[in-house]
Amino acid sequence: MVLPEWLEFRPRLFPSCNFAWLAGPRPVLVDSGFGSDLEATLGLLPGEPALVFNTHWHSDHVGGNAALAERFRMPIAASSAEGSRVNDGDLESFGSDWLDQPVDPYRVDRLLEPGEWLETGAVSLRVVPAAGHSLGQVALFEERARVLIAGDALLAHDVPWINPFLDGAEALETAIATVERIGLLDARVAVAGHGEVIEDVGSCVKRSLDRLRLWRHDPARMAFHGSRRIFGFALMIHGGFARSELLPYLLARRWVQDFGPLAGLAAEQFAERLVADLEGSGAARWKHDRLVSTVPHSKVLAVGS
């Protein structure tokens, strides 16, 4: 699939999101990656960004914001729903006590509403609502080439994990409505925050809806799906966990305390099942009495740096 000339896209390893660059006289970097991947992010830039646009406020998408804003003296844009909370010092946007994914503090200079336009001087993209995976996620749609910059609202071979505890009990229904709305856009191609380019957007929408709708009747699936993603990320950014520290770490996490009952399990049972699931899937293994991630990822030298 040939992407339009105004879009430069490169898949990236975790813990960062993919790289997307919107070219023009006022080029836009879509999301800034994880904080410790800053040098790699700088190496990908084809020029100096005029703006960083955040699809949503998770650490793998905004971790480079503070350093990039300081280096280039350019503004950061995000949805009003999330940007206003960032500017108010919401702890989930910086320390993320729930996720244990710290982010260096930054400020959102441009608060965007769905329906507004983002201009680079070479292309105009419409801001479209994409909440569900986060409370105020937004995507971008270019109507002439029918290209969607999806954030984590649509993924090639997965679905976004859902957080009903911080984003509200309606988060799953919001995510379903988002994917339904994406289907109505009739996009020709989509690039997501993780994974490969989505060439058959219609089929991807259908697969995603089938899976998300299943969670309505089986919330335990949603609980384990989200927890596997969160814990898998923690293994990457912490460099794994020694056997003696693994269970204490998990039991101290708010997401374990929240997701466990949703799966019908006590927190300790849930944590033990979670570890077994990651081992069984091959996403984690024991190495010298330390549980480590086997998913390809960049080395994190210091969390939040």
C-alpha positions in Angstrom: 0.0 0.0 0.0 1.4 3.3 -1.1 0.8 6.1 1.5 0.3 9.7 0.3 3.5 11.8 0.0 2.5 14.0 2.9 2.5 11.1 5.3 5.7 9.5 6.6 5.1 6.4 8.7 7.5 4.0 10.4 6.6 1.2 12.8 8.4 1.4 16.1 9.2 -1.1 18.9 7.5 -0.8 22.3 7.6 1.1 24.6 7.0 3.8 22.0 4.1 4.2 19.6 4.7 4.2 15.8 6.2 7.3 14.1 3.9 9.4 11.9 5.0 12.7 10.3 2.6 15.0 8.4 4.7 17.0 5.9 4.2 20.5 4.8 5.5 24.1 5.6 4.2 23.5 9.1 4.9 19.8 9.7 3.3 17.9 12.5 4.6 15.0 14.5 1.8 12.7 15.6 2.6 11.6 19.1 6.1 11.7 20.7 6.8 8.2 21.9 8.0 7.0 25.2 10.3 9.3 27.1 13.4 7.2 27.2 13.2 6.7 23.4 13.8 10.5 22.9 17.1 10.1 21.0 15.6 7.5 18.6 12.6 9.9 18.1 14.9 12.7 17.2 16.7 10.5 14.8 13.5 9.8 12.9 12.5 13.4 12.5 12.9 14.6 8.8 12.9 18.2 10.0 11.9 20.5 12.8 8.2 20.0 13.8 5.9 23.0 14.0 3.5 21.1 16.3 3.2 17.8 18.2 -0.3 16.4 18.0 -1.3 13.8 20.6 -3.9 11.3 19.8 -4.2 10.5 23.5 -2.3 10.9 26.8 -0.8 7.4 27.4 2.9 7.4 28.2 3.9 5.6 24.9 2.4 8.5 23.0 3.3 11.6 25.1 6.5 10.6 26.9 8.7 12.8 24.6 6.4 15.9 24.8 8.3 17.8 27.4 11.8 17.3 25.9 10.6 18.0 22.3 8.7 21.2 23.4 11.8 22.5 25.2 14.1 21.6 22.3 12.1 23.0 19.4 10.0 25.6 21.3 6.9 24.4 19.5 3.3 23.9 20.8 1.6 20.7 21.7 -2.0 19.9 20.6 -4.4 17.4 22.1 -8.1 17.0 22.6 -9.8 19.4 24.9 -11.1 16.5 27.0 -7.5 15.3 27.9 -5.5 18.5 27.3 -7.5 20.5 29.8 -6.8 17.8 32.5 -3.1 17.8 31.6 -3.0 21.6 32.1 -4.8 21.2 35.4 -2.1 18.9 36.6 -4.1 15.7 36.6 -1.9 13.0 38.2 -3.0 10.4 35.7 -1.4 12.4 32.9 2.0 12.7 34.6 2.6 10.2 37.4 -0.1 7.8 36.3 -0.5 6.1 39.7 -3.0 3.7 38.2 -0.7 2.5 35.4 2.7 3.2 37.0 4.0 4.9 33.8 5.5 8.2 34.7 5.6 11.0 32.2 7.7 14.2 32.4 5.2 17.2 32.8 4.2 19.1 29.8 1.6 21.7 28.8 -1.0 21.4 26.0 -1.0 24.7 24.1 -3.8 23.9 21.6 -7.0 22.3 22.8 -8.9 20.7 19.9 -12.5 19.6 19.5 -13.8 17.0 17.0 -14.6 18.7 13.7 -11.7 21.1 13.8 -9.0 21.0 11.2 -5.2 20.4 11.5 -3.3 22.2 8.7 0.3 21.6 7.7 0.2 23.9 4.7 0.3 20.8 2.4 -2.6 18.9 3.8 -5.7 19.4 5.9 -6.9 16.7 8.3 -10.1 16.7 10.3 -10.1 15.9 14.0 -12.5 13.0 14.6 -13.6 11.6 18.0 -12.0 8.3 18.9 -12.6 7.8 22.7 -12.8 4.5 24.4 -9.2 3.4 24.8 -8.8 6.7 26.6 -11.3 9.2 27.7 -10.5 11.8 25.1 -8.6 10.1 22.3 -8.9 11.7 18.9 -7.9 10.6 15.4 -7.2 12.5 12.2 -8.9 11.9 8.8 -7.7 13.2 5.4 -10.8 13.1 3.2 -9.3 13.4 -0.3 -7.0 10.3 0.0 -9.3 8.8 2.8 -6.4 8.2 5.1 -7.0 7.7 8.8 -4.4 8.4 11.5 -6.1 6.2 14.1 -4.0 6.4 17.3 -4.9 3.3 19.3 -8.6 3.4 18.3 -8.0 0.7 15.6 -5.2 -1.8 15.4 -4.3 -4.3 12.7 -4.2 -7.5 14.7 -5.5 -6.5 18.2 -8.1 -4.2 19.8 -7.4 -1.4 22.2 -7.5 -2.3 25.9 -10.3 -0.6 27.8 -10.1 1.0 31.3 -13.6 1.3 32.8 -12.2 2.3 36.2 -10.7 5.6 35.2 -12.6 6.2 31.9 -16.0 5.3 33.2 -18.3 2.3 33.1 -19.3 3.3 29.6 -15.8 3.1 28.2 -16.4 -0.2 26.3 -19.6 1.2 24.7 -17.7 4.3 23.8 -15.0 2.3 22.1 -17.5 0.3 20.2 -19.2 3.5 19.0 -15.8 4.8 17.9 -15.0 1.8 15.8 -18.5 1.9 14.3 -17.9 5.6 13.4 -14.5 4.7 11.9 -16.3 2.2 9.6 -18.6 5.0 8.3 -15.6 7.1 7.3 -14.9 4.5 4.5 -11.1 5.0 4.9 -8.9 3.6 2.2 -6.0 3.0 4.6 -5.2 3.6 8.3 -2.0 3.9 10.3 -2.3 3.1 14.0 -0.2 3.7 17.1 1.1 0.2 17.1 1.5 -2.5 14.4 1.5 -2.4 10.7 -0.4 -0.3 8.2 -4.1 -1.3 8.0 -4.8 -1.8 4.3 -8.3 -3.4 4.6 -9.9 -1.0 7.0 -13.4 -2.4 6.6 -12.3 -6.0 7.6 -10.3 -4.6 10.5 -13.4 -2.7 11.7 -15.5 -5.8 11.6 -13.0 -8.0 13.4 -12.6 -5.3 16.1 -16.3 -4.9 16.6 -16.9 -8.6 16.9 -14.3 -8.8 19.6 -15.3 -5.7 21.5 -18.9 -6.7 21.5 -18.0 -10.1 22.9 -16.7 -8.3 26.0 -20.2 -7.0 26.8 -21.1 -10.5 27.8 -17.7 -11.7 29.1 -16.1 -8.9 31.1 -13.4 -11.2 32.3 -12.0 -11.3 28.8 -11.7 -7.5 28.9 -10.1 -7.6 32.3 -7.4 -10.0 31.2 -6.8 -8.4 27.9 -6.2 -5.0 29.5 -4.1 -6.4 32.3 -1.9 -8.4 29.9 -1.2 -5.2 28.0 -0.4 -3.2 31.1 1.8 -5.8 32.8 3.6 -6.6 29.5 4.4 -2.9 29.2 5.6 -2.9 32.9 8.0 -5.8 32.2 9.5 -3.8 29.3 10.0 -0.5 31.1 11.2 -2.0 34.4 13.5 -4.6 32.7 11.5 -7.4 34.2 10.9 -8.5 37.9 12.8 -10.8 40.2 10.7 -13.7 41.5 10.7 -12.2 45.0 9.4 -8.8 43.9 6.9 -9.9 41.3 3.8 -10.6 43.4 4.4 -7.7 45.7 4.7 -5.4 42.7 1.4 -6.7 41.2 -0.6 -6.6 44.4 0.5 -2.9 44.9 -1.0 -2.0 41.5 -4.4 -0.3 41.4 -5.2 -1.9 38.1 -4.8 -5.4 39.6 -7.1 -4.5 42.5 -9.6 -3.2 40.0 -9.5 -5.7 37.2 -9.4 -8.8 39.5 -13.0 -8.5 40.7 -14.1 -7.8 37.1 -12.7 -11.3 36.3 -14.3 -12.8 39.4 -11.0 -13.4 41.1 -9.3 -12.1 44.3 -6.3 -9.9 43.5 -3.6 -12.5 44.3 -5.4 -15.2 42.2 -5.7 -12.7 39.3 -2.1 -11.7 39.5 -0.9 -15.4 39.5 -3.2 -16.1 36.5 -1.9 -13.1 34.7 1.7 -14.2 35.1 0.8 -17.7 33.9 -1.0 -16.3 30.9 2.0 -14.3 29.8 4.3 -17.2 30.2 1.9 -19.5 28.4 1.5 -17.2 25.4 5.3 -16.8 25.2 5.1 -13.0 25.9 7.3 -13.5 29.0 9.7 -16.0 30.4 11.9 -16.6 33.4 15.6 -15.7 32.9 17.9 -16.2 35.8 15.0 -16.1 38.2 13.7 -12.9 36.7 10.5 -12.7 34.6 11.3 -10.7 31.5 9.4 -9.7 28.4 10.1 -11.6 25.2 8.2 -9.0 23.0 10.7 -7.0 20.9 11.2 -3.7 22.6 13.7 -0.9 23.1 15.8 -1.0 26.3 14.5 1.4 28.9 17.5 2.8 30.9 15.4 4.7 33.4 11.7 4.9 33.7 10.4 8.4 33.0 13.8 9.7 31.7 
